[in-house]
Amino acid sequence: MYGLHQGVHHFNSFDGVQSLPLLLSQANIHTGIIGKKHVGPGSVYPFDFAYTEENNSVLQVGRNITRIKLLVRKFFQTHKGEASVRKQKAEESSNKDEERPFFLYVAFHDTHRCGHSQPQYGAFCEKFGNGDMGMGKIPDWTPQYYTPQQVKVPPFVPDTPAARADLAALYTTVSRLDQGIGLILQELRDAGYENDTLVIYSSDNGIPFPNGRTNLYRSGTAEPMLVSSPEHRSRWGDRSQAYVSLLDITPTVLDWFSVPYPSYSLPGGMAVPVHLTGRSLLPALVAEPIDWHTVFASQSLHEVTMYYPTRSVHQGPYHLLHNLHYRMPFPIDQDLYVSATFQDLLNRTRRSEPTHWLKSLQQYYYRDRWELYDTRRDPLETKNLASDASYSQVLDSLRQCLQKWQWDTGDPWVCGADYVLEDKLEPQCRPLYNGL
């Protein structure tokens, strides 16, 4: 689900979901959020301190790094002020009361594209706050500009002048993000929390280019994941080979605060007991895990009209994707469509000119039902091995692994497109005989 984006639908979590901020608040942990927030309802995702696009502009709370810095400072001041009051009350009652812990989530809008009306990053992204006329000034930002010739084009992006110019603009927004992170870490140090705070940095998807965001290929899901713990210094600077995902964030944070995850079920449907499928990352900060070699991913839609359910499992070198509605053309999200890169790709295809891309638009739109890749030999995932008899055992094993995960998580798409999920008595897949 793409949260609350666009205002033309009402995607919300079930009221009974026990979210991370809810569990932390119940454990008397001070919570805060700054920047992007695409989830609801508020009762499921309560924060003590909240400055998001719900109460300010996306630019100000997501890209203005000076504004973000000051909001982080305000959060720490609020936290310390509350701690001072609690300490005074504890002294008056002769009870020892320690400062309660905090959880602060800062979500930058960089490096997202700006809206659906601009063909490039343009004035509303790469130039926002650079001091040019009409752009305003972000005091803490020193813009870094790149020429199209300077950029390194990812191998899954067409190497064309249009894409290079698009990437150069993206790199500028990345530099603003980088500098913003530095400001946040400095605020953490200035507040005196550097040596007792777990810091996690990650992203939610690949870059907004063809084969990137909205795809479950590695180019759409491979993200940075940096974890720094003051209590696990022995592995500082190490690079782990373990497979991890964003599903691991909640278990990690709960583990850090020693907060258990409750046992409960959501009403309706299959009434599957809710449990976390991720794992805490803290053990990986002590020693390199030897059996963390499987991760799962899912997508149903991005915008409300962009429905293309896909499920995947990555195990060892093998990556399996299940495109449930594979006969339907893959839909394109709005801001990617108007981008210079995609428009150039469309025009080159229409004119039958070389696209300088690793696949054709036809291949991108129409995908096989099952895609199996050996990412060790084929890191760009260009050769589908699903129909190769020599990989039949790998295919069967991964299909079983993926389906088990879908059943475990109560996935309503577990039966695929040629069966229907019947769950009135006992969940089972009933055939549709639709020729798929």
C-alpha positions in Angstrom: 0.0 0.0 0.0 1.2 3.5 -0.8 -0.2 5.0 2.3 -2.2 8.2 2.1 -0.8 9.5 -1.2 -2.9 11.7 -3.5 -6.0 11.9 -1.5 -8.1 9.9 -4.0 -8.3 6.7 -2.0 -8.4 5.8 1.7 -5.6 3.3 2.3 -5.3 2.9 6.0 -4.1 0.2 8.4 -6.6 -1.8 10.3 -7.6 -0.1 13.6 -6.2 -3.0 15.6 -2.7 -3.0 14.2 -0.1 -2.8 16.9 2.4 -0.4 15.2 5.9 0.4 16.3 5.1 4.0 17.6 2.0 2.6 19.3 4.0 -0.1 21.1 6.8 2.4 22.1 4.3 4.9 23.4 2.7 2.2 25.5 6.2 1.4 26.9 6.6 5.0 28.0 9.1 5.8 25.2 9.0 9.4 23.8 8.3 9.2 20.1 8.8 11.7 17.2 8.4 11.9 13.5 9.7 14.6 11.1 9.1 14.5 7.3 7.4 12.0 5.2 4.4 10.2 6.6 2.2 8.1 4.3 0.5 5.9 6.9 -2.7 6.1 8.9 -4.9 6.3 10.8 -3.4 8.5 13.4 -4.7 6.3 16.2 -2.6 3.4 14.9 0.5 5.5 14.3 0.6 8.0 17.3 3.6 10.2 17.8 4.2 12.5 20.7 6.1 14.9 18.5 5.0 15.2 14.8 6.0 17.6 12.0 5.0 16.0 8.6 3.3 17.0 5.4 0.1 16.7 7.4 0.9 20.0 9.2 3.5 21.6 7.0 4.6 21.6 3.3 6.4 18.6 1.8 9.3 20.9 0.8 9.7 22.4 4.3 9.6 19.2 6.3 11.1 16.9 3.7 13.8 18.8 1.8 14.6 22.0 3.8 17.5 20.5 5.8 17.8 23.6 8.0 14.2 23.3 8.9 14.7 19.6 9.6 17.7 20.3 11.8 15.8 22.8 13.9 12.9 20.4 14.3 15.3 17.7 15.5 16.7 20.2 17.9 13.2 21.1 19.1 12.4 17.4 19.6 15.5 17.0 21.8 14.7 20.2 23.7 11.2 18.9 24.3 12.6 15.6 25.4 15.0 17.2 27.8 12.4 19.6 29.2 10.1 16.7 29.9 12.9 14.8 31.6 13.6 17.8 33.8 10.0 17.9 34.9 10.0 14.2 35.6 13.3 14.5 37.6 11.9 17.3 39.7 8.7 15.3 40.5 10.9 12.3 41.3 13.0 14.3 43.7 9.9 15.7 45.4 8.5 12.3 45.9 11.9 10.8 46.8 11.5 8.3 43.9 14.4 7.7 41.6 13.2 8.3 38.0 15.5 8.0 35.0 15.0 10.0 31.8 12.8 7.9 29.6 14.2 6.8 26.2 13.2 8.3 22.9 12.5 7.1 19.3 12.9 9.7 16.5 12.0 8.9 12.9 13.3 11.4 10.3 12.0 10.8 6.8 13.5 12.9 4.0 11.6 13.5 0.8 14.9 13.7 -1.1 15.5 11.9 -3.4 11.9 11.6 -4.6 10.9 13.5 -7.7 8.8 16.7 -7.1 5.2 16.1 -8.0 3.7 14.8 -11.3 3.8 18.0 -13.4 7.5 18.6 -13.8 9.4 16.7 -16.6 12.6 17.0 -14.6 13.6 17.6 -11.0 13.8 21.3 -12.0 13.2 24.3 -9.7 11.1 22.3 -7.2 13.7 19.7 -6.4 17.3 20.2 -7.3 17.1 24.0 -7.1 14.8 24.4 -4.0 16.7 26.5 -1.5 19.8 27.1 -3.6 19.5 30.9 -3.4 18.4 31.5 -7.0 15.6 34.0 -7.6 12.3 32.5 -6.4 14.0 29.4 -5.0 14.5 30.6 -1.4 17.6 29.8 0.6 18.4 26.8 2.8 21.2 28.3 5.0 22.8 24.9 5.8 22.9 23.6 2.3 25.9 23.9 0.0 24.5 22.7 -3.3 26.6 20.3 -5.3 26.0 20.3 -9.0 27.1 17.7 -11.6 27.3 17.7 -15.3 25.7 14.9 -17.3 29.2 13.7 -18.2 30.2 13.3 -14.6 27.5 11.0 -13.5 27.8 7.2 -13.3 24.8 5.7 -15.0 23.5 2.6 -13.2 23.5 -0.3 -15.6 19.7 -0.7 -15.4 19.1 2.9 -16.6 19.3 3.9 -20.3 22.7 5.6 -21.0 21.3 8.6 -22.9 21.8 12.3 -22.7 18.3 12.7 -21.2 18.9 10.1 -18.5 22.3 11.5 -17.7 20.8 15.0 -17.2 18.1 13.5 -15.1 20.6 11.6 -12.9 22.7 14.7 -12.5 19.7 16.5 -11.0 19.1 13.5 -8.7 22.7 13.6 -7.5 22.2 17.2 -6.4 19.2 16.1 -4.2 21.3 13.3 -2.9 23.9 15.8 -1.8 21.3 17.8 0.1 20.1 14.6 1.8 23.7 13.7 2.8 24.3 17.1 4.3 21.0 16.9 6.1 22.0 13.6 7.7 25.2 15.2 8.9 23.1 18.0 10.6 20.9 15.5 12.4 23.9 13.5 13.7 25.4 16.8 14.9 22.2 17.6 16.8 22.4 14.1 18.4 25.9 14.8 19.5 25.0 18.3 20.8 22.1 16.9 22.8 24.5 14.5 24.5 22.9 11.3 23.1 25.6 10.2 20.7 26.9 7.4 23.0 23.6 5.8 24.0 21.6 5.9 20.8 21.0 3.3 18.1 21.2 4.9 14.7 19.6 3.2 11.6 19.8 4.7 8.1 17.9 3.1 5.2 15.6 3.9 2.2 12.3 2.5 1.1 12.9 1.8 -2.6 15.2 2.2 -5.5 15.7 5.3 -7.5 12.7 6.7 -9.6 14.0 5.5 -12.9 13.0 2.6 -15.2 13.6 -0.8 -13.5 14.0 1.1 -10.2 11.2 2.2 -7.9 7.9 0.2 -8.0 9.8 -2.9 -9.2 10.9 -5.9 -7.1 14.0 -6.5 -9.2 17.2 -5.9 -7.3 17.5 -2.5 -8.9 14.2 -1.6 -7.2 14.8 -3.2 -3.8 18.5 -3.0 -3.1 18.9 -0.2 -0.6 21.4 1.1 1.9 21.2 -0.3 5.4 23.6 1.3 7.9 23.3 0.4 11.6 25.4 2.0 14.3 25.2 0.9 17.9 27.3 2.4 20.8 27.0 -1.0 22.5 28.4 -3.0 19.6 31.7 -1.3 18.8 33.5 -4.5 17.8 31.9 -4.5 14.4 32.1 -0.8 13.7 33.1 -0.3 10.0 32.3 -3.9 9.1 30.3 -4.8 6.0 27.9 -7.7 6.6 26.8 -10.2 3.9 23.6 -11.0 5.7 20.3 -10.6 3.9 18.2 -8.1 5.7 15.1 -5.9 4.9 12.9 -3.2 6.2 10.8 -5.9 7.8 13.7 -6.1 10.3 13.4 -2.5 11.5 10.5 -3.0 14.0 12.0 -6.1 15.6 15.3 -4.4 15.9 13.9 -1.3 17.6 11.7 -3.3 19.9 14.8 -5.5 20.8 16.8 -2.4 21.5 14.2 -1.1 24.0 13.4 -4.6 25.3 9.8 -4.2 24.3 8.0 -7.5 23.5 5.7 -7.8 20.5 2.2 -8.7 21.6 0.1 -11.7 20.6 -3.0 -10.7 18.7 -5.1 -11.3 15.6 -6.9 -9.0 13.3 -10.7 -9.5 12.8 -12.2 -10.8 9.6 -10.7 -12.6 6.7 -8.5 -15.5 7.6 -8.0 -14.1 11.1 -4.4 -15.0 11.0 -2.5 -14.3 14.2 -0.2 -11.3 13.7 3.5 -11.9 14.1 6.6 -10.2 12.9 8.4 -12.0 10.0 11.5 -9.8 10.3 14.2 -10.3 12.9 16.3 -8.1 15.1 19.5 -6.9 13.5 21.3 -6.6 16.9 22.8 -10.1 16.8 24.5 -9.2 13.5 26.3 -6.4 15.2 28.0 -8.9 17.5 29.0 -11.6 14.9 28.4 -12.2 11.2 25.2 -14.4 10.9 25.7 -17.7 9.1 22.2 -18.4 8.1 20.6 -15.1 7.1 20.3 -15.8 3.4 16.6 -15.4 2.6 14.5 -12.2 2.2 11.0 -11.6 0.9 9.4 -8.7 -0.8 5.9 -7.7 -2.0 4.1 -5.0 -4.0 0.5 -4.6 -4.8 0.2 -1.1 -6.1 1.9 2.3 -5.9 -0.7 4.9 -7.0 -4.3 3.7 -6.8 -4.4 3.0 -10.5 -1.0 1.3 -10.6 -2.1 -2.2 -9.6 0.5 -4.9 -10.4 0.8 -7.4 -7.5 4.2 -9.1 -7.3 5.8 -11.3 -4.7 9.4 -12.3 -4.5 11.9 -14.3 -2.5 15.7 -13.9 -2.7 17.6 -16.9 -1.3 21.4 -17.1 -1.7 22.2 -16.3 -5.3 18.7 -17.0 -6.6 15.9 -14.5 -6.9 12.4 -15.6 -7.8 9.6 -13.2 -8.7 5.9 -14.0 -9.1 4.0 -11.6 -11.3 0.4 -12.5 -10.4 -1.2 -10.5 -13.2 1.5 -11.1 -15.8 -0.9 -10.8 -18.8 -1.6 -7.2 -17.8 0.9 -4.5 -18.9 3.0 -3.2 -16.1 1.7 0.3 -15.2 3.9 3.3 -14.9 3.8 5.7 -12.0 2.9 9.3 -12.9 6.1 11.2 -11.9 8.3 8.6 -13.7 6.1 8.9 -16.8 6.7 12.7 -17.1 10.4 12.4 -16.4 12.9 13.2 -19.1 14.3 9.7 -18.9 11.0 7.9 -19.6 9.8 10.3 -22.2 13.0 9.9 -24.1 12.6 6.1 -23.8 9.1 6.4 -25.2 10.1 8.6 -28.1 13.1 6.4 -29.0 10.9 3.4 -29.0 8.2 5.1 -31.2 10.9 6.1 -33.7 12.5 2.7 -33.6 15.8 4.2 -32.5 18.3 2.6 -30.1 17.2 3.0 -26.5 20.6 2.1 -24.9 18.7 0.1 -22.3 19.1 -3.5 -21.1 15.5 -4.4 -22.2 12.8 -3.1 -24.5 9.6 -1.4 -23.4 7.7 -4.4 -24.6 9.7 -6.6 -22.2 9.3 -4.1 -19.4 5.5 -3.9 -19.8 4.8 -7.6 -20.3 6.6 -10.0 -18.0 6.7 -13.7 -17.4 4.6 -15.2 -14.7 7.6 -16.5 -13.0 11.1 -14.9 -13.2 14.1 -16.8 -11.8 17.5 -15.2 -11.8 21.0 -16.3 -10.7 22.2 -13.0 -9.4 25.7 -14.3 -8.9 26.1 -14.9 -12.7 23.5 -12.4 -13.9 23.5 -9.4 -11.5 21.4 -7.3 -13.9 18.7 -10.0 -14.0 18.4 -10.2 -17.7 18.2 -14.0 -18.2 15.0 -15.6 -16.9 15.8 -19.2 -15.9 12.3 -20.3 -14.9 11.8 -22.4 -18.0 15.3 -23.9 -17.9 15.0 -27.6 -16.9 18.3 -27.6 -15.2 16.9 -25.1 -12.6 13.6 -26.9 -12.0 14.5 -28.0 -8.5 15.6 -24.4 -7.6 12.3 -23.1 -9.0 10.2 -25.6 -7.1 12.0 -25.0 -3.8 11.7 -21.2 -4.1 8.0 -21.4 -5.1 7.3 -23.5 -2.0 9.3 -21.1 0.2 7.4 -18.1 -1.2 4.0 -19.6 -0.9 4.7 -20.7 2.7 5.6 -17.1 3.5 2.4 -15.9 1.9 0.3 -18.3 4.0 2.2 -17.3 7.1 1.5 -13.6 6.5 -2.1 -14.0 5.5 -1.4 -12.7 2.0 -4.8 -12.5 0.1 -2.9 -13.0 -3.1 -1.6 -16.4 -2.0 -3.6 -18.3 -4.5 -2.5 -16.4 -7.6 -4.5 -15.4 -10.6 -5.9 -18.8 -11.6 -7.4 -19.7 -8.2 -9.6 -18.0 -5.7 -9.0 -17.9 -2.0 -11.9 -19.5 -0.1 -11.6 -18.8 3.6 -15.1 -19.2 5.0 -14.4 -22.5 6.7 -10.7 -23.4 6.1 -8.4 -21.3 3.9 -7.8 -23.0 0.6 -7.2 -22.2 -3.1 -10.1 -23.2 -5.4 -9.5 -23.4 -9.1 -11.0 -20.9 -11.5 -10.3 -22.9 -14.8 -9.6 -19.6 -16.5 -6.9 -20.9 -18.8 -3.9 -19.4 -17.0 
